[in-house]
Amino acid sequence: MTHEARYAPGFLISVPQLLDPNFYHAVVLLIEHTADGAMGLTINHPTQQSIQSLYDQMGRSWPGDERALLMRGGPVQPEHAWILHGPEPDYGAAYEVTEELKLSTSLDTLDELVKGENPFRFFVGYAGWGPGQLDLEIQQGAWILSDVDPSLVFDVPSEEVWEASLKRMGIDPAMLVMGSGVH
């Protein structure tokens, strides 16, 4: 019997050969990985839509920065929203990804986060894989595995996250050679 690898929580860093436009230079926070599949949030792909515009569509008042953008968590179910935030204060129904990262779907939680100092990111959609799909992609070399660093989620500008995540591991992004591609 073979032991199935489980990589969550962790970061998946896409290699340049990963040709899927949804994951070009992506860093995915892998939240769940089981025999039934995997789920994560791409932490470095902002949308062009402001959080305020989404709140306006819902008839809610957005108390936060009017320039704050929604993040594209992935191509699956873009109508679903996810809030990734720091550990304090405890908002109750949040799922613990790591000690430093919690996941929530409550807009009430988001309203409270905006008022405080707790860092957060607001995502639409998620990255999902069917049974065995992520394991195969990792075996094919599409992803570099890394441990989770909350500073890459909250502190590093989105356009610098991919390169910073590689450099953090001692990998020079310029040394990653383009190959024939991974689909």
C-alpha positions, -999 to +999 in steps of 0.1 A: +000+000+000+014+034-009+013+064+014-004+093-002+013+127+003-006+155+020+008+190+014-016+212+032-011+236+047+016+248+024+025+270-005+024+257-041+047+279-063+041+275-100+070+269-123+074+290-155+065+259-176+030+258-160+010+271-191-024+273-175-031+311-174-049+308-141-016+298-125+010+319-143+035+329-116+010+318-090+016+312-054-013+291-040-019+287-003-030+250-002-056+248+025-069+212+021-054+181+005-070+147+009-076+116-011-108+134-024-089+163-039-073+196-029-084+232-024-064+264-021-063+302-027-040+319-052-026+347-030-010+369-056-035+374-084-056+406-077-087+413-098-094+447-112-126+449-090-125+469-057-140+454-026-161+486-023-177+479-057-187+444-045-202+458-013-220+484-034-236+456-055-247+439-023-262+472-009-237+472+020-215+500+031-177+493+027-159+509+056-124+501+043-099+515+018-118+523-014-088+511-034-086+477-019-089+450-046-106+417-045-081+388-050-088+360-075-084+329-054-088+307-084-110+297-113-134+276-094-167+291-082-158+328-086-192+336-070-179+324-036-160+347-013-132+338+012-115+359+038-080+350+048-070+368+080-046+368+109-053+350+142-065+379+164-090+387+174-109+355+173-140+359+152-155+325+161-164+305+130-130+308+113-112+278+100-076+275+112-053+271+083-022+277+104-017+294+138-012+327+119-038+323+092-076+318+096-102+314+068-137+327+070-167+332+047-186+357+068-189+393+056-196+403+092-161+390+100-148+412+071-166+442+085-149+437+118-115+431+103-116+464+085-121+482+118-090+467+134-053+461+128-057+424+119-043+418+083-067+402+058-072+395+021-106+391+004-108+364-023-133+354-049-131+318-063-106+292-053-082+267-069-094+231-068-081+198-079-099+164-082-087+132-066-050+126-074-048+156-098-025+177-076-003+148-068+002+142-105+009+179-112+035+179-084+051+147-098+052+163-133+071+193-118+044+219-122+047+231-085+074+238-061+064+230-025+071+254+004+060+260+039+036+289+046+049+324+053+021+348+063+042+378+053+039+367+017+001+367+021-002+401+038+030+422+035+046+416+001+030+434-029+011+409-051+034+414-081+064+405-060+050+374-042+061+348-068+097+359-069+099+365-032+086+331-024+113+315-046+141+337-032+129+328+003+138+292-006+171+301-020+159+297-056+169+324-082+138+328-103+160+337-133+176+302-131+142+284-136+145+274-172+115+273-195+108+239-209+082+223-231+054+232-207+032+215-182-005+216-189 
